[in-house]
Amino acid sequence: MFVDTGKIVGVLEKEPLVMITTVSVDIDIAREIYERLISQGWSKTEEVWKKK
């Protein structure tokens, strides 16, 4: 599983994020991260930018 981080540039929802880092983690660790984020109020979102 890969965990990506990025930053917003330009106008939100009009331009894609700039990817900063990609880290490979074990699937069990990725699930723990996901559950922690959900418990902190994060939510799953739909894809905003269409693939070319």
C-alpha distances in whole Angstrom, upper triangle without the diagonal:
4,7,10,13,17,20,23,26,29,29,26,25,27,25,21,20,20,16,17,14,10,8,6,6,6,6,9,9,7,9,12,11,11,15,16,16,17,20,21,22,19,19,17,18,19,19,21,22,23,21,24
4,6,10,13,17,19,22,25,26,23,23,25,22,18,16,16,13,13,10,6,6,5,6,9,9,12,10,8,11,13,11,12,15,16,15,17,20,20,21,18,18,16,17,18,17,20,20,21,19,22
4,7,10,14,17,20,23,24,21,21,23,20,17,14,14,11,11,8,6,5,6,7,10,10,13,10,8,11,12,9,10,14,14,13,15,18,17,18,15,16,14,16,17,16,18,19,21,20,23
4,7,10,13,16,19,20,18,18,20,17,13,11,10,7,7,6,4,6,9,11,14,14,16,14,11,14,15,12,12,16,16,14,16,19,18,19,15,16,15,15,16,15,16,16,19,18,20
4,7,10,13,17,18,16,16,18,16,12,9,9,6,6,5,7,9,12,13,17,17,19,16,14,16,17,13,14,17,16,14,17,19,17,18,15,16,15,15,17,16,16,17,19,19,21
4,7,10,13,15,13,14,15,12,10,6,5,4,5,7,9,12,15,17,20,21,22,20,17,20,20,16,17,20,19,16,19,21,19,19,16,17,16,15,17,15,15,15,18,18,20
4,6,10,12,10,12,13,11,9,6,5,7,7,10,13,16,19,21,24,24,26,23,20,23,23,19,19,22,21,18,20,23,20,20,17,18,18,16,18,16,15,15,18,19,21
4,7,8,7,9,10,8,8,5,7,9,10,14,16,19,22,24,27,27,28,26,23,25,25,21,21,24,23,19,21,24,21,20,17,18,18,16,17,15,13,13,17,18,20
4,7,7,10,9,7,8,6,7,10,12,15,18,21,24,27,30,30,32,29,26,28,29,25,24,27,26,23,25,27,25,24,21,21,21,19,19,17,15,14,17,18,20
4,6,9,8,6,9,9,10,14,16,19,21,25,28,30,33,33,35,32,29,31,32,28,27,30,29,25,27,29,27,25,23,23,22,20,20,18,15,14,17,19,20
4,6,6,6,9,10,12,16,18,21,23,26,29,31,34,33,35,32,29,31,31,28,27,29,28,25,26,28,26,24,21,21,21,18,18,16,13,13,16,18,20
4,6,6,8,9,12,15,17,20,21,24,27,28,31,30,31,29,26,27,28,25,23,26,25,21,22,25,22,20,17,17,17,14,14,13,10,11,15,17,19
4,6,7,9,13,15,18,20,21,24,26,28,30,29,31,29,26,27,28,25,23,25,25,21,22,25,23,20,17,16,15,12,12,10,7,8,11,14,16
4,7,10,13,16,19,21,23,26,28,30,33,31,33,32,28,29,31,28,26,28,28,25,25,28,26,24,21,20,19,15,14,12,9,8,11,14,15
4,7,9,12,15,18,20,23,25,28,30,30,32,30,27,28,30,26,25,28,28,24,25,28,26,24,21,21,19,16,15,12,9,8,11,12,13
4,7,9,12,15,16,19,22,24,27,26,28,27,23,25,26,23,22,25,25,22,23,26,24,23,19,19,17,14,13,10,8,7,10,11,12
4,6,9,12,13,17,19,21,24,24,26,24,21,23,24,21,20,23,23,19,21,24,22,21,18,18,16,14,14,12,11,10,13,14,15
4,6,10,12,15,18,21,24,24,27,24,21,24,25,21,21,25,24,21,23,26,24,23,20,20,19,18,18,15,14,13,16,15,17
4,6,8,11,14,17,21,21,23,21,18,21,22,19,19,22,22,19,22,25,23,23,19,20,18,17,18,15,15,14,17,16,17
4,7,10,14,16,20,21,23,20,18,21,22,18,19,23,21,19,22,25,23,23,20,21,20,20,21,19,19,18,20,20,21
4,7,10,13,16,18,20,17,15,19,19,16,17,21,20,18,21,24,22,23,20,21,20,20,21,19,20,20,22,21,22
4,7,10,13,15,17,15,13,16,17,14,16,19,19,17,20,23,22,23,20,20,19,19,20,19,20,19,21,20,22
4,6,10,12,14,12,10,14,15,13,14,18,17,17,20,22,21,23,20,21,20,21,22,21,23,22,24,23,25
4,7,9,12,10,9,13,14,13,14,17,18,18,20,22,23,24,21,22,20,22,23,22,24,24,25,23,25
4,6,8,6,6,10,11,10,12,15,15,16,18,20,21,22,20,21,19,21,23,23,25,25,27,25,28
4,6,5,6,9,10,11,12,14,16,17,19,20,21,23,21,22,20,23,24,24,27,28,29,27,30
4,5,5,6,9,10,10,12,14,15,16,18,20,21,19,19,18,20,22,22,25,26,27,26,29
4,5,5,6,9,10,11,12,14,15,17,19,20,19,19,18,21,23,24,27,29,30,29,32
4,5,5,6,9,10,11,12,14,15,17,19,17,18,18,21,23,24,26,28,29,28,31
4,5,5,6,9,10,11,12,14,15,17,15,15,14,17,19,20,23,24,25,25,28
4,5,5,6,9,10,11,12,14,16,14,14,14,17,19,20,23,25,26,26,29
4,5,5,6,9,10,11,12,15,14,15,15,18,21,22,25,27,29,29,32
4,6,5,6,9,10,11,13,11,13,13,16,19,20,23,24,26,26,30
4,5,5,6,9,10,11,9,10,10,13,16,17,20,22,24,24,28
4,5,5,6,9,10,9,10,11,15,18,20,23,25,27,28,31
4,6,5,6,9,9,11,13,16,19,21,24,26,28,29,32
4,5,5,7,5,8,10,13,16,18,20,23,25,26,30
4,5,5,5,6,8,12,15,18,20,23,25,26,30
4,5,7,9,12,15,19,21,23,26,29,30,34
4,6,9,12,15,19,21,22,25,28,30,33
4,6,10,13,16,19,20,23,26,28,31
4,7,9,13,15,17,20,23,24,28
4,6,10,13,14,18,20,22,26
4,7,10,12,15,17,19,23
4,7,8,12,14,16,20
4,6,9,11,13,17
4,6,7,9,13
4,7,10,13
4,6,9
4,6
4
